[in-house]
Structure formats: structure tokens, C-alpha cells
Amino acid sequence: MLKVPVEIVRTALDGVEAGKVEILAGGFGAAAKASLAGDPRPFVLEPSAAG
């Protein structure tokens, strides 16, 4: 779900106030981080045959 700018700023400021090192203000960022914590094989690109 997309957040409006005021919600992103509120999330960021709350995180800074809480002393967090990392602040994820949206679903896309959380999904990207979660994918990086998993198995890296889906991200390995196979060379394609030039043709």
C-alpha cells in the first residue's frame, strides 16, 4: 500500500526519534529488503546466447 508523503515523513521522524538505524517507510522497501535476505539464486543472471 502506498503511503502519502505526510505518512512517510511521520514514519521517518518516529524512527529517528527512536534511534533506529534503518527506517522503511513503505511496503516496497520492506519487500525489497526481505528479498535481499533470502536465497540469492533467483537474482543470478545466466548468460544469453548471442545471436
C-alpha positions as CSV (number, residue, x, y, z in Angstrom):
1,M,0.0,0.0,0.0
2,L,1.3,3.4,-1.0
3,K,1.7,6.0,1.8
4,V,1.1,9.6,1.3
5,P,4.1,11.9,1.9
6,V,2.9,13.0,5.4
7,E,2.8,9.4,6.5
8,I,6.3,8.7,5.1
9,V,7.7,11.8,7.0
10,R,5.9,10.8,10.2
11,T,7.4,7.3,9.9
12,A,10.9,8.7,9.3
13,L,10.7,11.1,12.2
14,D,9.4,8.5,14.5
15,G,12.3,6.2,13.5
16,V,14.8,8.9,14.0
17,E,13.4,9.8,17.4
18,A,13.5,6.1,18.4
19,G,17.2,5.9,17.4
20,K,16.6,3.4,14.6
21,V,19.5,2.8,12.2
22,E,17.2,1.7,9.4
23,I,13.7,3.1,8.6
24,L,11.5,1.5,6.0
25,A,8.5,3.8,5.2
26,G,6.7,1.6,2.7
27,G,5.8,-1.8,1.5
28,F,8.1,-1.7,-1.5
29,G,11.1,-1.0,0.7
30,A,10.2,-3.8,3.1
31,A,9.6,-6.2,0.3
32,A,13.0,-5.3,-1.3
33,K,14.8,-5.8,2.0
34,A,13.1,-9.1,2.6
35,S,14.1,-10.3,-0.9
36,L,17.7,-9.5,-0.2
37,A,17.7,-11.6,3.0
38,G,16.6,-14.7,1.0
39,D,18.3,-17.1,-1.4
40,P,20.4,-15.1,-3.9
41,R,19.9,-17.7,-6.7
42,P,16.8,-16.0,-8.2
43,F,19.0,-12.9,-8.8
44,V,21.8,-14.7,-10.7
45,L,21.6,-13.9,-14.4
46,E,22.5,-16.6,-16.8
47,P,24.5,-15.5,-19.9
48,S,22.4,-15.5,-23.0
49,A,23.5,-16.9,-26.4
50,A,24.4,-14.1,-28.7
51,G,22.6,-14.5,-31.9
